[in-house]
Amino acid sequence: MAAVVLLVTAGLAAASPASAADEWTELDSTYGGGVGLAACVAQAENERPTSWTCLGGELTTADASGQVTSRTIAEDFADTTADGGGVGVLADDYDSWCESGSVCGRRISDYIAEVKGNGAYGNSQGVIGAFDFIVRQAFNGQRPRWRNLLIWDYGPTIIPQEFTNNCRINQTGTDGYCGQNPFYFGNVSSASWRSWRPSETGYYSNSSLTSGSGRYHDDHYGSFMASGYSLIFYASTIHTGRWDRCNASPYCRSYQVPWSP
């Protein structure tokens, strides 16, 4: 069967040779992801931007001048709390959790939530590689804390630039900030395919306490390069959820997982 397909393809190519501009490297069929990621990659194929990244159904592009634009191509966020809700500290299942989804969130307890984004990136010729970006948020009283994980799925070595954990204050119009934690993952590749920050057991935390009866959420995003390419790729924002009750004992609690705009 494979030989027949090859012969037919060769015949079509001879009749209608494709230009280099028409060539497109598809997302590896063995890689998971969901309908949002698939729709996002299809949009990138249609537009052929200089640099693009899909994190779930969110497409972030950069043109030749470095102008970065991010927009939602398809809403595809799954609540997978039943996979691990109520068990406290989970076993390490980050390579199997949400592999058939685009972006997944889950509540571990009133004080702990996680989000995972399945990502792909490329250029005007198609997909270059794929990755997972995972964030775990865990309160320490009134202090939000985050643990971050970058996983290489396939492609060249990923060379992370700056990533950021942001605590945001829900406001009408532009949200305020209640803490910001820039950090840098290590390179990930086939030889070393995971990078934790700050560690497998540690957390980054805000320098000041979050307090008040208002509502809060978090934004997590970053940028990276790929070995052999001069482009910068931008991973769009993912969120662990929303929280409030920071002025009451026992302080801040999640009230909305998964995230809902």
N, C-alpha and C positions, 0 to 999 in steps of 0.2 A: 504493500500500500504506500509506503514512504517513497519508493522509487517512482510510482505513478505520479504522485504529487509533485515530485521534483521535475519530472519530464513535462508535466502540464505547465508548471510555473515557468520553466525555461522557455516553453513555446510562447507563452503570453509575453514574456519579457522581450523575445525576439520581434514579436509583432508590434508591441507598443513599449519601446524602451522608456524606463522612468528616468527622469532627470534627478540629479543629486538632491535638488530641493524637495522632491517628492518622497525621498527615503525617510523612514521613521522607525526607530528602534522601539519596539513595544515593551511594556512592563513584563518581566519574566513571569511566565504562566505558573511557575511553582511558588511564586510569592503570593501571600494571602491578600488582605485588604478587602474593602467592601465596595458597595455601589458608589459611594461618594468619591472614593479615591479613583475608581475607574472613570467616573464622569469628569473628574478634574484632569486626569491625564489625557482624556479625549479632547478636552478643551485646549489643553496645551498643544496637542497635535494640530488642532485647527488654527491656532494663532501663531505657532512657531516663534515664541519669544526667545531672546538671546539667552536668558537664564530663567528657569522656572522651578518651583518647588510645590508639590501637593502634599499637604498634611490633612489627611481625610479629604473632604470635599472643598477645602480652601486652597485657592490657587494664588501663589505669590510670584510675581514676575519682576525682572529687572531688565531694562533696555540697555542699549550700548552706552548711554550717558550715565547709567547708574540709577535712574529713576525707578523706585520700588513701588509696586502696586499690589494690594492684596484684596481679594474678593471671594465671596462664597459662590461656588458653582453648584453644589448640591448639599443640602442639609443631610447629614448622616451621622448622628450621634446616638449611641446605644447605652442604655442603663444596664449594666451587668452586675448590679449589686448582689443578685442571687448567687453569683459565682463565688462570692467570698464574704458576703455581709455577715457581721456579727461574730466573726472568728478572731477579732483582735489583730494580731500581727500575722500576716499571711505567710505561707510558704512561698518560695520564689517561683512564681508561675509566669513570669513576664514574657517568656518565649512562646507560651501557649495561649495565654489570655488575649482575647480580642484579635487573634490572627485572621479571623474571617470578617472583621469589622473595619471601619475606617477610623473613627475616634470613639473610645469607650470610657465611661466613667463609672466608678463604683464607690459606695459608702462602706467603709470598714467598721466605723462606729460613729457616734455623734461627734467625735473629735478628729477622725482620720478619714481621708478620702484620697482616691487615686484617679489619674487620667492617663490614657495611652493613646498616642496618635501614630497611625501607620503612614509613613511618608515615602514619597518617590521624588526624584529630581532629575533635571536634564537640561538640554539645550535645544536649539532649533532642529537638530537631527534626531531627537528622541530621548528616551529614558537612558540615564547614565547609571543610576543605582537606586537603592532603597534602604530605608532605615526605620527604626522605632524611637520615639521620644516619649519617656514616661516620667511622670511627676507624682510623688507621694507627699501629701500635706498632712501634718500632724500638729495639733495645738499643744502647747505647754502653758496651760492657763490662758492668759491673754496674749500669748506670744505665738504668732503663726510661724511654722517651720516647714522646710521643704527638703526633700531628697530627690535627686535627679538621676536618670539613667538614659544613656544613649546606646542603642544597639545597631550594629552594622548588619544588614541583611544580605546585600550583594553589591558588586561594583568596585570601583577603586577605593583606596584608603580615604576615609572622610577626615578632614582636618578642621575641627571646630574653631570658629572665631568666638565672639562673645555671646553667651546666653544670659538670660536674666529671669529671676523670680521677682515678680512685682506684687505687692499687696495694694489693692485698690479700694477706694471708698465709693460706694454706689451713690451717684449724684445725678441730678437732672443736667443734661448737657455733658460736659467733659468730666469723667470720674477723677477723684483726687487720689493722691498717693499716701500710703501709710507704711512704706518701707520698700526698699529695693535692694536686691542681692545679685549683682553681676557675678558670673563665674565662667570657668573655662573647662570643658570636657577635654580628656585626652583623645588622641587619634584613635579611630576604630577601623578595623580591617579584618580580613579573613584570619589573620594571625592573632589578633587581639580584638575581639568583636564586641566587647562591652566596656563602657566607661561610666563609673559612678561618681557623682559629686554631691556632697563632699566625700562620702564613703558608703559602703553597703549598710552601715548601721547609724551613721551620723546624719545631722541635719544642718542646713543653713537656717538661721533665725533672724528675725528683726532685732535691731538694736534697741528699739523702744516698744513698749506695750501697746497693744490695740485695745481701746476702751470706748465705751459709749453704747447707746442703744441703736445706732445706725446699722446699716447693712454693708457688707464687704464682699470682695471676691479676689481672685488672683489671676494674673496674666503671666504666661510663660512662653518665651519665644527665643529665637537666636539665629545665628548665621554660620555658615561653614563653607569650606572649599573642598575640592576633590582632587586627589593626586593626578597630575597630567592635564589639568584644566586651569585656566587663569581666572575663571568666573567665580563670583561669590553667589551662594545660594541662600535663600532666606526661609526659615521655618516659621510659619505663621503662628498666631497665638492659640494656645490651648489653656483650659481652666480646669481645676479640680472640682470647683463648685462655688457655692455662696455660703456665707455664714453671718451670724449676728449674735445677740445676747452677750456681748463682751462686757456689759456692766452688771452682770448678775452671776452669782455662784452657780455652778463651777465654771463660769466664764464662757468664752467663745465656743459656739457649736455650729456645725454645718446644718443648713436647713434645706439646701437644694443641690442634690447630686442625682443625675448629672446636671451639668450646666444647661441653662435655658436662657437665651438672649432676652 
